[in-house]
Amino acid sequence: MIIGIKQIHVKIKDINRAIEFYQNVLELELLMAFPEQNMAFFECNGSRIYLGKNPEYDSKAFIYYESNDIQTDFSKLKAHKVEIIKEPMMIHKSEETESWLCAFKDSEGNILHLMQDK
């Protein structure tokens, strides 16, 4: 039975550039890094983000990070001159909540998202 997400692999091109982006721009906690093996692992609220360069696997992941303040986080991305795909926008509204989303590229060209339920 699946009970959650343990780890997500994200394909990278340059391990040092990717570590800098995930650590300093996204402000995720670096758990361990093995630059000589093109691998790094970050903590993300109970899930691991695995940055890796593995020629056997040609896949990319769309990751939707949860934000508690999408406007502030979006401003930080812009301040770091991150390539923005979609500015924050409401994508769903119910009687209880509004779901907001923005999309951007990481240092390796992967498309990532921020989401917030307000």
Jmol script that loads the backbone (N, CA, C; Angstrom):
load data "model"
ATOM      1  N   MET A   1       0.836  -1.182   0.000  1.00  0.00           N
ATOM      2  CA  MET A   1       0.000   0.000   0.000  1.00  0.00           C
ATOM      3  C   MET A   1       0.883   1.248   0.000  1.00  0.00           C
ATOM      4  N   ILE A   2       0.548   2.194  -0.824  1.00  0.00           N
ATOM      5  CA  ILE A   2       1.284   3.453  -0.868  1.00  0.00           C
ATOM      6  C   ILE A   2       0.783   4.351   0.247  1.00  0.00           C
ATOM      7  N   ILE A   3       1.730   4.905   1.006  1.00  0.00           N
ATOM      8  CA  ILE A   3       1.349   5.769   2.125  1.00  0.00           C
ATOM      9  C   ILE A   3       1.888   7.190   2.001  1.00  0.00           C
ATOM     10  N   GLY A   4       2.637   7.484   0.940  1.00  0.00           N
ATOM     11  CA  GLY A   4       3.166   8.832   0.757  1.00  0.00           C
ATOM     12  C   GLY A   4       4.271   8.835  -0.266  1.00  0.00           C
ATOM     13  N   ILE A   5       4.905   9.975  -0.417  1.00  0.00           N
ATOM     14  CA  ILE A   5       6.038  10.119  -1.335  1.00  0.00           C
ATOM     15  C   ILE A   5       7.316  10.140  -0.510  1.00  0.00           C
ATOM     16  N   LYS A   6       8.202   9.200  -0.776  1.00  0.00           N
ATOM     17  CA  LYS A   6       9.476   9.110  -0.052  1.00  0.00           C
ATOM     18  C   LYS A   6      10.552   9.942  -0.737  1.00  0.00           C
ATOM     19  N   GLN A   7      10.640   9.824  -2.068  1.00  0.00           N
ATOM     20  CA  GLN A   7      11.732  10.485  -2.790  1.00  0.00           C
ATOM     21  C   GLN A   7      11.298  10.783  -4.217  1.00  0.00           C
ATOM     22  N   ILE A   8      11.758  11.905  -4.727  1.00  0.00           N
ATOM     23  CA  ILE A   8      11.499  12.290  -6.112  1.00  0.00           C
ATOM     24  C   ILE A   8      12.852  12.546  -6.774  1.00  0.00           C
ATOM     25  N   HIS A   9      13.082  11.900  -7.906  1.00  0.00           N
ATOM     26  CA  HIS A   9      14.320  12.110  -8.657  1.00  0.00           C
ATOM     27  C   HIS A   9      14.124  13.243  -9.652  1.00  0.00           C
ATOM     28  N   VAL A  10      15.090  14.138  -9.699  1.00  0.00           N
ATOM     29  CA  VAL A  10      15.080  15.238 -10.662  1.00  0.00           C
ATOM     30  C   VAL A  10      16.372  15.155 -11.460  1.00  0.00           C
ATOM     31  N   LYS A  11      16.233  15.046 -12.766  1.00  0.00           N
ATOM     32  CA  LYS A  11      17.385  14.957 -13.654  1.00  0.00           C
ATOM     33  C   LYS A  11      18.115  16.295 -13.701  1.00  0.00           C
ATOM     34  N   ILE A  12      19.431  16.246 -13.569  1.00  0.00           N
ATOM     35  CA  ILE A  12      20.232  17.476 -13.592  1.00  0.00           C
ATOM     36  C   ILE A  12      21.320  17.361 -14.659  1.00  0.00           C
ATOM     37  N   LYS A  13      21.884  18.518 -15.001  1.00  0.00           N
ATOM     38  CA  LYS A  13      22.990  18.566 -15.948  1.00  0.00           C
ATOM     39  C   LYS A  13      24.302  18.901 -15.241  1.00  0.00           C
ATOM     40  N   ASP A  14      24.248  19.825 -14.273  1.00  0.00           N
ATOM     41  CA  ASP A  14      25.431  20.302 -13.557  1.00  0.00           C
ATOM     42  C   ASP A  14      25.146  20.225 -12.061  1.00  0.00           C
ATOM     43  N   ILE A  15      25.782  19.289 -11.360  1.00  0.00           N
ATOM     44  CA  ILE A  15      25.465  19.038  -9.957  1.00  0.00           C
ATOM     45  C   ILE A  15      25.743  20.253  -9.078  1.00  0.00           C
ATOM     46  N   ASN A  16      26.843  20.939  -9.283  1.00  0.00           N
ATOM     47  CA  ASN A  16      27.164  22.080  -8.424  1.00  0.00           C
ATOM     48  C   ASN A  16      26.169  23.224  -8.620  1.00  0.00           C
ATOM     49  N   ARG A  17      25.807  23.486  -9.855  1.00  0.00           N
ATOM     50  CA  ARG A  17      24.821  24.531 -10.142  1.00  0.00           C
ATOM     51  C   ARG A  17      23.465  24.145  -9.543  1.00  0.00           C
ATOM     52  N   ALA A  18      23.098  22.872  -9.659  1.00  0.00           N
ATOM     53  CA  ALA A  18      21.822  22.401  -9.121  1.00  0.00           C
ATOM     54  C   ALA A  18      21.798  22.482  -7.595  1.00  0.00           C
ATOM     55  N   ILE A  19      22.883  22.093  -6.945  1.00  0.00           N
ATOM     56  CA  ILE A  19      22.954  22.188  -5.481  1.00  0.00           C
ATOM     57  C   ILE A  19      22.784  23.635  -5.052  1.00  0.00           C
ATOM     58  N   GLU A  20      23.468  24.543  -5.716  1.00  0.00           N
ATOM     59  CA  GLU A  20      23.366  25.967  -5.367  1.00  0.00           C
ATOM     60  C   GLU A  20      21.925  26.441  -5.499  1.00  0.00           C
ATOM     61  N   PHE A  21      21.252  26.069  -6.577  1.00  0.00           N
ATOM     62  CA  PHE A  21      19.874  26.502  -6.805  1.00  0.00           C
ATOM     63  C   PHE A  21      18.932  25.940  -5.739  1.00  0.00           C
ATOM     64  N   TYR A  22      18.970  24.642  -5.517  1.00  0.00           N
ATOM     65  CA  TYR A  22      18.034  24.023  -4.576  1.00  0.00           C
ATOM     66  C   TYR A  22      18.307  24.452  -3.133  1.00  0.00           C
ATOM     67  N   GLN A  23      19.574  24.699  -2.812  1.00  0.00           N
ATOM     68  CA  GLN A  23      19.917  25.109  -1.452  1.00  0.00           C
ATOM     69  C   GLN A  23      19.689  26.601  -1.223  1.00  0.00           C
ATOM     70  N   ASN A  24      20.104  27.447  -2.159  1.00  0.00           N
ATOM     71  CA  ASN A  24      20.088  28.888  -1.929  1.00  0.00           C
ATOM     72  C   ASN A  24      18.882  29.613  -2.512  1.00  0.00           C
ATOM     73  N   VAL A  25      18.309  29.106  -3.578  1.00  0.00           N
ATOM     74  CA  VAL A  25      17.136  29.756  -4.159  1.00  0.00           C
ATOM     75  C   VAL A  25      15.852  29.146  -3.570  1.00  0.00           C
ATOM     76  N   LEU A  26      15.731  27.811  -3.620  1.00  0.00           N
ATOM     77  CA  LEU A  26      14.541  27.170  -3.063  1.00  0.00           C
ATOM     78  C   LEU A  26      14.622  26.996  -1.548  1.00  0.00           C
ATOM     79  N   GLU A  27      15.819  27.165  -1.000  1.00  0.00           N
ATOM     80  CA  GLU A  27      16.061  27.102   0.449  1.00  0.00           C
ATOM     81  C   GLU A  27      15.665  25.758   1.059  1.00  0.00           C
ATOM     82  N   LEU A  28      15.941  24.670   0.325  1.00  0.00           N
ATOM     83  CA  LEU A  28      15.734  23.335   0.859  1.00  0.00           C
ATOM     84  C   LEU A  28      16.988  22.909   1.619  1.00  0.00           C
ATOM     85  N   GLU A  29      16.795  22.039   2.604  1.00  0.00           N
ATOM     86  CA  GLU A  29      17.907  21.572   3.430  1.00  0.00           C
ATOM     87  C   GLU A  29      18.673  20.473   2.697  1.00  0.00           C
ATOM     88  N   LEU A  30      19.976  20.712   2.509  1.00  0.00           N
ATOM     89  CA  LEU A  30      20.842  19.710   1.883  1.00  0.00           C
ATOM     90  C   LEU A  30      21.109  18.606   2.905  1.00  0.00           C
ATOM     91  N   LEU A  31      20.717  17.379   2.573  1.00  0.00           N
ATOM     92  CA  LEU A  31      20.945  16.240   3.460  1.00  0.00           C
ATOM     93  C   LEU A  31      22.321  15.641   3.237  1.00  0.00           C
ATOM     94  N   MET A  32      22.663  15.433   1.968  1.00  0.00           N
ATOM     95  CA  MET A  32      23.971  14.889   1.616  1.00  0.00           C
ATOM     96  C   MET A  32      24.223  15.127   0.141  1.00  0.00           C
ATOM     97  N   ALA A  33      25.501  15.255  -0.205  1.00  0.00           N
ATOM     98  CA  ALA A  33      25.879  15.495  -1.597  1.00  0.00           C
ATOM     99  C   ALA A  33      27.095  14.649  -1.939  1.00  0.00           C
ATOM    100  N   PHE A  34      27.075  14.121  -3.145  1.00  0.00           N
ATOM    101  CA  PHE A  34      28.173  13.347  -3.689  1.00  0.00           C
ATOM    102  C   PHE A  34      28.481  13.886  -5.085  1.00  0.00           C
ATOM    103  N   PRO A  35      29.090  15.082  -5.151  1.00  0.00           N
ATOM    104  CA  PRO A  35      29.325  15.718  -6.461  1.00  0.00           C
ATOM    105  C   PRO A  35      30.098  14.834  -7.433  1.00  0.00           C
ATOM    106  N   GLU A  36      31.033  14.029  -6.917  1.00  0.00           N
ATOM    107  CA  GLU A  36      31.819  13.162  -7.793  1.00  0.00           C
ATOM    108  C   GLU A  36      30.956  12.089  -8.450  1.00  0.00           C
ATOM    109  N   GLN A  37      29.779  11.818  -7.863  1.00  0.00           N
ATOM    110  CA  GLN A  37      28.838  10.860  -8.428  1.00  0.00           C
ATOM    111  C   GLN A  37      27.615  11.550  -9.028  1.00  0.00           C
ATOM    112  N   ASN A  38      27.657  12.890  -9.113  1.00  0.00           N
ATOM    113  CA  ASN A  38      26.546  13.680  -9.645  1.00  0.00           C
ATOM    114  C   ASN A  38      25.238  13.404  -8.909  1.00  0.00           C
ATOM    115  N   MET A  39      25.304  13.416  -7.559  1.00  0.00           N
ATOM    116  CA  MET A  39      24.126  13.147  -6.745  1.00  0.00           C
ATOM    117  C   MET A  39      24.074  14.102  -5.562  1.00  0.00           C
ATOM    118  N   ALA A  40      22.846  14.521  -5.212  1.00  0.00           N
ATOM    119  CA  ALA A  40      22.612  15.298  -4.002  1.00  0.00           C
ATOM    120  C   ALA A  40      21.188  15.027  -3.539  1.00  0.00           C
ATOM    121  N   PHE A  41      20.969  15.112  -2.232  1.00  0.00           N
ATOM    122  CA  PHE A  41      19.669  14.824  -1.641  1.00  0.00           C
ATOM    123  C   PHE A  41      19.250  15.980  -0.731  1.00  0.00           C
ATOM    124  N   PHE A  42      18.010  16.408  -0.876  1.00  0.00           N
ATOM    125  CA  PHE A  42      17.467  17.509  -0.093  1.00  0.00           C
ATOM    126  C   PHE A  42      16.220  17.057   0.648  1.00  0.00           C
ATOM    127  N   GLU A  43      15.995  17.642   1.817  1.00  0.00           N
ATOM    128  CA  GLU A  43      14.790  17.408   2.609  1.00  0.00           C
ATOM    129  C   GLU A  43      13.709  18.381   2.166  1.00  0.00           C
ATOM    130  N   CYS A  44      12.502  17.860   2.006  1.00  0.00           N
ATOM    131  CA  CYS A  44      11.364  18.714   1.656  1.00  0.00           C
ATOM    132  C   CYS A  44      10.127  18.214   2.394  1.00  0.00           C
ATOM    133  N   ASN A  45       9.997  18.623   3.644  1.00  0.00           N
ATOM    134  CA  ASN A  45       8.822  18.313   4.456  1.00  0.00           C
ATOM    135  C   ASN A  45       8.467  16.820   4.460  1.00  0.00           C
ATOM    136  N   GLY A  46       9.472  15.992   4.721  1.00  0.00           N
ATOM    137  CA  GLY A  46       9.230  14.556   4.816  1.00  0.00           C
ATOM    138  C   GLY A  46       9.497  13.772   3.551  1.00  0.00           C
ATOM    139  N   SER A  47       9.734  14.448   2.449  1.00  0.00           N
ATOM    140  CA  SER A  47      10.098  13.790   1.193  1.00  0.00           C
ATOM    141  C   SER A  47      11.519  14.197   0.825  1.00  0.00           C
ATOM    142  N   ARG A  48      12.210  13.316   0.131  1.00  0.00           N
ATOM    143  CA  ARG A  48      13.556  13.637  -0.341  1.00  0.00           C
ATOM    144  C   ARG A  48      13.502  14.021  -1.809  1.00  0.00           C
ATOM    145  N   ILE A  49      14.249  15.054  -2.146  1.00  0.00           N
ATOM    146  CA  ILE A  49      14.459  15.424  -3.541  1.00  0.00           C
ATOM    147  C   ILE A  49      15.855  14.911  -3.902  1.00  0.00           C
ATOM    148  N   TYR A  50      15.915  14.027  -4.866  1.00  0.00           N
ATOM    149  CA  TYR A  50      17.167  13.408  -5.306  1.00  0.00           C
ATOM    150  C   TYR A  50      17.560  14.025  -6.634  1.00  0.00           C
ATOM    151  N   LEU A  51      18.622  14.830  -6.613  1.00  0.00           N
ATOM    152  CA  LEU A  51      19.160  15.403  -7.844  1.00  0.00           C
ATOM    153  C   LEU A  51      20.196  14.435  -8.377  1.00  0.00           C
ATOM    154  N   GLY A  52      20.053  14.037  -9.632  1.00  0.00           N
ATOM    155  CA  GLY A  52      20.990  13.065 -10.169  1.00  0.00           C
ATOM    156  C   GLY A  52      21.171  13.175 -11.661  1.00  0.00           C
ATOM    157  N   LYS A  53      22.335  12.755 -12.083  1.00  0.00           N
ATOM    158  CA  LYS A  53      22.666  12.708 -13.508  1.00  0.00           C
ATOM    159  C   LYS A  53      22.945  11.251 -13.828  1.00  0.00           C
ATOM    160  N   ASN A  54      21.962  10.596 -14.419  1.00  0.00           N
ATOM    161  CA  ASN A  54      22.063   9.177 -14.697  1.00  0.00           C
ATOM    162  C   ASN A  54      21.639   8.946 -16.143  1.00  0.00           C
ATOM    163  N   PRO A  55      22.577   8.604 -17.004  1.00  0.00           N
ATOM    164  CA  PRO A  55      22.238   8.427 -18.425  1.00  0.00           C
ATOM    165  C   PRO A  55      21.269   7.279 -18.693  1.00  0.00           C
ATOM    166  N   GLU A  56      21.086   6.379 -17.733  1.00  0.00           N
ATOM    167  CA  GLU A  56      20.158   5.264 -17.918  1.00  0.00           C
ATOM    168  C   GLU A  56      18.707   5.721 -17.903  1.00  0.00           C
ATOM    169  N   TYR A  57      18.438   6.830 -17.223  1.00  0.00           N
ATOM    170  CA  TYR A  57      17.068   7.310 -17.074  1.00  0.00           C
ATOM    171  C   TYR A  57      16.913   8.655 -17.751  1.00  0.00           C
ATOM    172  N   ASP A  58      16.053   8.723 -18.737  1.00  0.00           N
ATOM    173  CA  ASP A  58      15.818   9.968 -19.449  1.00  0.00           C
ATOM    174  C   ASP A  58      14.421  10.480 -19.109  1.00  0.00           C
ATOM    175  N   SER A  59      14.249  10.879 -17.869  1.00  0.00           N
ATOM    176  CA  SER A  59      12.943  11.380 -17.458  1.00  0.00           C
ATOM    177  C   SER A  59      13.108  12.658 -16.656  1.00  0.00           C
ATOM    178  N   LYS A  60      12.062  13.446 -16.664  1.00  0.00           N
ATOM    179  CA  LYS A  60      12.003  14.646 -15.850  1.00  0.00           C
ATOM    180  C   LYS A  60      10.737  14.550 -15.013  1.00  0.00           C
ATOM    181  N   ALA A  61      10.763  15.213 -13.890  1.00  0.00           N
ATOM    182  CA  ALA A  61       9.592  15.202 -13.012  1.00  0.00           C
ATOM    183  C   ALA A  61       9.030  16.612 -12.902  1.00  0.00           C
ATOM    184  N   PHE A  62       7.728  16.706 -12.791  1.00  0.00           N
ATOM    185  CA  PHE A  62       7.094  17.963 -12.412  1.00  0.00           C
ATOM    186  C   PHE A  62       6.882  17.872 -10.914  1.00  0.00           C
ATOM    187  N   ILE A  63       7.451  18.788 -10.200  1.00  0.00           N
ATOM    188  CA  ILE A  63       7.297  18.797  -8.752  1.00  0.00           C
ATOM    189  C   ILE A  63       6.472  20.013  -8.382  1.00  0.00           C
ATOM    190  N   TYR A  64       5.506  19.792  -7.525  1.00  0.00           N
ATOM    191  CA  TYR A  64       4.648  20.854  -7.023  1.00  0.00           C
ATOM    192  C   TYR A  64       4.984  21.036  -5.548  1.00  0.00           C
ATOM    193  N   TYR A  65       5.758  22.094  -5.241  1.00  0.00           N
ATOM    194  CA  TYR A  65       6.123  22.378  -3.865  1.00  0.00           C
ATOM    195  C   TYR A  65       5.005  23.160  -3.196  1.00  0.00           C
ATOM    196  N   GLU A  66       4.727  22.817  -1.949  1.00  0.00           N
ATOM    197  CA  GLU A  66       3.706  23.539  -1.196  1.00  0.00           C
ATOM    198  C   GLU A  66       4.319  24.791  -0.591  1.00  0.00           C
ATOM    199  N   SER A  67       3.624  25.902  -0.714  1.00  0.00           N
ATOM    200  CA  SER A  67       4.064  27.183  -0.166  1.00  0.00           C
ATOM    201  C   SER A  67       3.044  27.649   0.861  1.00  0.00           C
ATOM    202  N   ASN A  68       3.520  28.346   1.882  1.00  0.00           N
ATOM    203  CA  ASN A  68       2.575  28.943   2.827  1.00  0.00           C
ATOM    204  C   ASN A  68       2.378  30.428   2.538  1.00  0.00           C
ATOM    205  N   ASP A  69       3.126  30.956   1.545  1.00  0.00           N
ATOM    206  CA  ASP A  69       2.987  32.354   1.121  1.00  0.00           C
ATOM    207  C   ASP A  69       3.505  32.465  -0.313  1.00  0.00           C
ATOM    208  N   ILE A  70       2.668  32.136  -1.277  1.00  0.00           N
ATOM    209  CA  ILE A  70       3.098  32.041  -2.668  1.00  0.00           C
ATOM    210  C   ILE A  70       3.575  33.372  -3.224  1.00  0.00           C
ATOM    211  N   GLN A  71       2.970  34.475  -2.803  1.00  0.00           N
ATOM    212  CA  GLN A  71       3.389  35.782  -3.316  1.00  0.00           C
ATOM    213  C   GLN A  71       4.810  36.127  -2.860  1.00  0.00           C
ATOM    214  N   THR A  72       5.122  35.883  -1.586  1.00  0.00           N
ATOM    215  CA  THR A  72       6.470  36.153  -1.074  1.00  0.00           C
ATOM    216  C   THR A  72       7.482  35.232  -1.735  1.00  0.00           C
ATOM    217  N   ASP A  73       7.141  33.942  -1.842  1.00  0.00           N
ATOM    218  CA  ASP A  73       8.059  32.997  -2.482  1.00  0.00           C
ATOM    219  C   ASP A  73       8.280  33.349  -3.945  1.00  0.00           C
ATOM    220  N   PHE A  74       7.230  33.777  -4.622  1.00  0.00           N
ATOM    221  CA  PHE A  74       7.354  34.197  -6.018  1.00  0.00           C
ATOM    222  C   PHE A  74       8.285  35.404  -6.131  1.00  0.00           C
ATOM    223  N   SER A  75       8.154  36.346  -5.220  1.00  0.00           N
ATOM    224  CA  SER A  75       9.035  37.522  -5.217  1.00  0.00           C
ATOM    225  C   SER A  75      10.498  37.120  -5.031  1.00  0.00           C
ATOM    226  N   LYS A  76      10.743  36.128  -4.186  1.00  0.00           N
ATOM    227  CA  LYS A  76      12.118  35.640  -3.986  1.00  0.00           C
ATOM    228  C   LYS A  76      12.663  35.017  -5.266  1.00  0.00           C
ATOM    229  N   LEU A  77      11.818  34.249  -5.969  1.00  0.00           N
ATOM    230  CA  LEU A  77      12.251  33.650  -7.235  1.00  0.00           C
ATOM    231  C   LEU A  77      12.639  34.743  -8.229  1.00  0.00           C
ATOM    232  N   LYS A  78      11.809  35.772  -8.330  1.00  0.00           N
ATOM    233  CA  LYS A  78      12.100  36.876  -9.254  1.00  0.00           C
ATOM    234  C   LYS A  78      13.386  37.594  -8.852  1.00  0.00           C
ATOM    235  N   ALA A  79      13.607  37.774  -7.553  1.00  0.00           N
ATOM    236  CA  ALA A  79      14.819  38.442  -7.066  1.00  0.00           C
ATOM    237  C   ALA A  79      16.071  37.653  -7.438  1.00  0.00           C
ATOM    238  N   HIS A  80      15.934  36.325  -7.522  1.00  0.00           N
ATOM    239  CA  HIS A  80      17.054  35.468  -7.938  1.00  0.00           C
ATOM    240  C   HIS A  80      17.128  35.330  -9.459  1.00  0.00           C
ATOM    241  N   LYS A  81      16.279  36.074 -10.167  1.00  0.00           N
ATOM    242  CA  LYS A  81      16.247  36.068 -11.636  1.00  0.00           C
ATOM    243  C   LYS A  81      15.950  34.672 -12.205  1.00  0.00           C
ATOM    244  N   VAL A  82      15.078  33.946 -11.506  1.00  0.00           N
ATOM    245  CA  VAL A  82      14.633  32.629 -11.956  1.00  0.00           C
ATOM    246  C   VAL A  82      13.680  32.814 -13.131  1.00  0.00           C
ATOM    247  N   GLU A  83      13.800  31.932 -14.131  1.00  0.00           N
ATOM    248  CA  GLU A  83      12.912  32.015 -15.291  1.00  0.00           C
ATOM    249  C   GLU A  83      11.496  31.605 -14.893  1.00  0.00           C
ATOM    250  N   ILE A  84      10.568  32.529 -15.030  1.00  0.00           N
ATOM    251  CA  ILE A  84       9.178  32.314 -14.639  1.00  0.00           C
ATOM    252  C   ILE A  84       8.390  31.799 -15.843  1.00  0.00           C
ATOM    253  N   ILE A  85       7.609  30.756 -15.625  1.00  0.00           N
ATOM    254  CA  ILE A  85       6.739  30.201 -16.663  1.00  0.00           C
ATOM    255  C   ILE A  85       5.324  30.747 -16.491  1.00  0.00           C
ATOM    256  N   LYS A  86       4.812  30.718 -15.255  1.00  0.00           N
ATOM    257  CA  LYS A  86       3.481  31.259 -14.932  1.00  0.00           C
ATOM    258  C   LYS A  86       3.572  32.028 -13.625  1.00  0.00           C
ATOM    259  N   GLU A  87       3.058  33.244 -13.633  1.00  0.00           N
ATOM    260  CA  GLU A  87       2.977  34.012 -12.399  1.00  0.00           C
ATOM    261  C   GLU A  87       1.870  33.424 -11.523  1.00  0.00           C
ATOM    262  N   PRO A  88       1.882  33.725 -10.215  1.00  0.00           N
ATOM    263  CA  PRO A  88       0.850  33.162  -9.343  1.00  0.00           C
ATOM    264  C   PRO A  88      -0.551  33.479  -9.858  1.00  0.00           C
ATOM    265  N   MET A  89      -1.363  32.430  -9.906  1.00  0.00           N
ATOM    266  CA  MET A  89      -2.738  32.585 -10.368  1.00  0.00           C
ATOM    267  C   MET A  89      -3.625  31.582  -9.636  1.00  0.00           C
ATOM    268  N   MET A  90      -4.870  31.965  -9.434  1.00  0.00           N
ATOM    269  CA  MET A  90      -5.815  31.056  -8.811  1.00  0.00           C
ATOM    270  C   MET A  90      -6.240  30.034  -9.861  1.00  0.00           C
ATOM    271  N   ILE A  91      -6.121  28.760  -9.516  1.00  0.00           N
ATOM    272  CA  ILE A  91      -6.471  27.703 -10.461  1.00  0.00           C
ATOM    273  C   ILE A  91      -7.746  26.969 -10.064  1.00  0.00           C
ATOM    274  N   HIS A  92      -8.168  27.148  -8.812  1.00  0.00           N
ATOM    275  CA  HIS A  92      -9.396  26.498  -8.361  1.00  0.00           C
ATOM    276  C   HIS A  92      -9.925  27.243  -7.151  1.00  0.00           C
ATOM    277  N   LYS A  93     -11.250  27.332  -7.073  1.00  0.00           N
ATOM    278  CA  LYS A  93     -11.874  27.980  -5.933  1.00  0.00           C
ATOM    279  C   LYS A  93     -13.059  27.139  -5.486  1.00  0.00           C
ATOM    280  N   SER A  94     -13.100  26.869  -4.185  1.00  0.00           N
ATOM    281  CA  SER A  94     -14.253  26.187  -3.592  1.00  0.00           C
ATOM    282  C   SER A  94     -14.828  27.110  -2.525  1.00  0.00           C
ATOM    283  N   GLU A  95     -15.826  26.650  -1.831  1.00  0.00           N
ATOM    284  CA  GLU A  95     -16.399  27.466  -0.764  1.00  0.00           C
ATOM    285  C   GLU A  95     -15.398  27.690   0.367  1.00  0.00           C
ATOM    286  N   GLU A  96     -14.473  26.738   0.558  1.00  0.00           N
ATOM    287  CA  GLU A  96     -13.534  26.816   1.670  1.00  0.00           C
ATOM    288  C   GLU A  96     -12.172  27.409   1.301  1.00  0.00           C
ATOM    289  N   THR A  97     -11.672  27.126   0.118  1.00  0.00           N
ATOM    290  CA  THR A  97     -10.297  27.509  -0.220  1.00  0.00           C
ATOM    291  C   THR A  97     -10.162  27.991  -1.661  1.00  0.00           C
ATOM    292  N   GLU A  98      -9.060  28.655  -1.877  1.00  0.00           N
ATOM    293  CA  GLU A  98      -8.589  28.990  -3.220  1.00  0.00           C
ATOM    294  C   GLU A  98      -7.247  28.295  -3.399  1.00  0.00           C
ATOM    295  N   SER A  99      -7.053  27.659  -4.536  1.00  0.00           N
ATOM    296  CA  SER A  99      -5.777  27.026  -4.856  1.00  0.00           C
ATOM    297  C   SER A  99      -5.027  27.911  -5.833  1.00  0.00           C
ATOM    298  N   TRP A 100      -3.803  28.263  -5.466  1.00  0.00           N
ATOM    299  CA  TRP A 100      -2.953  29.133  -6.275  1.00  0.00           C
ATOM    300  C   TRP A 100      -1.740  28.354  -6.763  1.00  0.00           C
ATOM    301  N   LEU A 101      -1.235  28.729  -7.932  1.00  0.00           N
ATOM    302  CA  LEU A 101      -0.119  28.032  -8.552  1.00  0.00           C
ATOM    303  C   LEU A 101       0.751  29.027  -9.303  1.00  0.00           C
ATOM    304  N   CYS A 102       2.055  28.787  -9.302  1.00  0.00           N
ATOM    305  CA  CYS A 102       2.961  29.470 -10.227  1.00  0.00           C
ATOM    306  C   CYS A 102       3.966  28.430 -10.705  1.00  0.00           C
ATOM    307  N   ALA A 103       4.584  28.677 -11.848  1.00  0.00           N
ATOM    308  CA  ALA A 103       5.534  27.732 -12.433  1.00  0.00           C
ATOM    309  C   ALA A 103       6.808  28.461 -12.808  1.00  0.00           C
ATOM    310  N   PHE A 104       7.942  27.751 -12.693  1.00  0.00           N
ATOM    311  CA  PHE A 104       9.251  28.339 -12.981  1.00  0.00           C
ATOM    312  C   PHE A 104      10.214  27.222 -13.363  1.00  0.00           C
ATOM    313  N   LYS A 105      11.382  27.613 -13.847  1.00  0.00           N
ATOM    314  CA  LYS A 105      12.415  26.636 -14.189  1.00  0.00           C
ATOM    315  C   LYS A 105      13.526  26.685 -13.156  1.00  0.00           C
ATOM    316  N   ASP A 106      14.064  25.491 -12.848  1.00  0.00           N
ATOM    317  CA  ASP A 106      15.221  25.450 -11.970  1.00  0.00           C
ATOM    318  C   ASP A 106      16.481  25.697 -12.791  1.00  0.00           C
ATOM    319  N   SER A 107      17.631  25.608 -12.167  1.00  0.00           N
ATOM    320  CA  SER A 107      18.904  25.878 -12.844  1.00  0.00           C
ATOM    321  C   SER A 107      19.203  24.887 -13.952  1.00  0.00           C
ATOM    322  N   GLU A 108      18.499  23.745 -13.977  1.00  0.00           N
ATOM    323  CA  GLU A 108      18.760  22.702 -14.962  1.00  0.00           C
ATOM    324  C   GLU A 108      17.707  22.645 -16.057  1.00  0.00           C
ATOM    325  N   GLY A 109      16.764  23.594 -16.030  1.00  0.00           N
ATOM    326  CA  GLY A 109      15.725  23.641 -17.057  1.00  0.00           C
ATOM    327  C   GLY A 109      14.481  22.840 -16.726  1.00  0.00           C
ATOM    328  N   ASN A 110      14.430  22.214 -15.538  1.00  0.00           N
ATOM    329  CA  ASN A 110      13.236  21.473 -15.114  1.00  0.00           C
ATOM    330  C   ASN A 110      12.145  22.449 -14.726  1.00  0.00           C
ATOM    331  N   ILE A 111      10.919  22.135 -15.079  1.00  0.00           N
ATOM    332  CA  ILE A 111       9.784  22.974 -14.696  1.00  0.00           C
ATOM    333  C   ILE A 111       9.312  22.541 -13.314  1.00  0.00           C
ATOM    334  N   LEU A 112       9.239  23.514 -12.415  1.00  0.00           N
ATOM    335  CA  LEU A 112       8.795  23.289 -11.041  1.00  0.00           C
ATOM    336  C   LEU A 112       7.605  24.185 -10.772  1.00  0.00           C
ATOM    337  N   HIS A 113       6.844  23.853  -9.740  1.00  0.00           N
ATOM    338  CA  HIS A 113       5.658  24.631  -9.387  1.00  0.00           C
ATOM    339  C   HIS A 113       5.648  24.932  -7.898  1.00  0.00           C
ATOM    340  N   LEU A 114       5.022  26.039  -7.557  1.00  0.00           N
ATOM    341  CA  LEU A 114       4.661  26.337  -6.179  1.00  0.00           C
ATOM    342  C   LEU A 114       3.144  26.316  -6.129  1.00  0.00           C
ATOM    343  N   MET A 115       2.597  25.758  -5.050  1.00  0.00           N
ATOM    344  CA  MET A 115       1.141  25.744  -4.855  1.00  0.00           C
ATOM    345  C   MET A 115       0.828  26.191  -3.442  1.00  0.00           C
ATOM    346  N   GLN A 116      -0.296  26.888  -3.316  1.00  0.00           N
ATOM    347  CA  GLN A 116      -0.780  27.267  -2.006  1.00  0.00           C
ATOM    348  C   GLN A 116      -2.300  27.183  -1.986  1.00  0.00           C
ATOM    349  N   ASP A 117      -2.827  26.577  -0.946  1.00  0.00           N
ATOM    350  CA  ASP A 117      -4.262  26.600  -0.709  1.00  0.00           C
ATOM    351  C   ASP A 117      -4.496  27.650   0.356  1.00  0.00           C
ATOM    352  N   LYS A 118      -5.270  28.670  -0.016  1.00  0.00           N
ATOM    353  CA  LYS A 118      -5.545  29.778   0.903  1.00  0.00           C
ATOM    354  C   LYS A 118      -6.934  29.624   1.479  1.00  0.00           C
TER     355      LYS A 118
END
end "model"
wireframe off; spacefill off
backbone 0.3
color backbone group
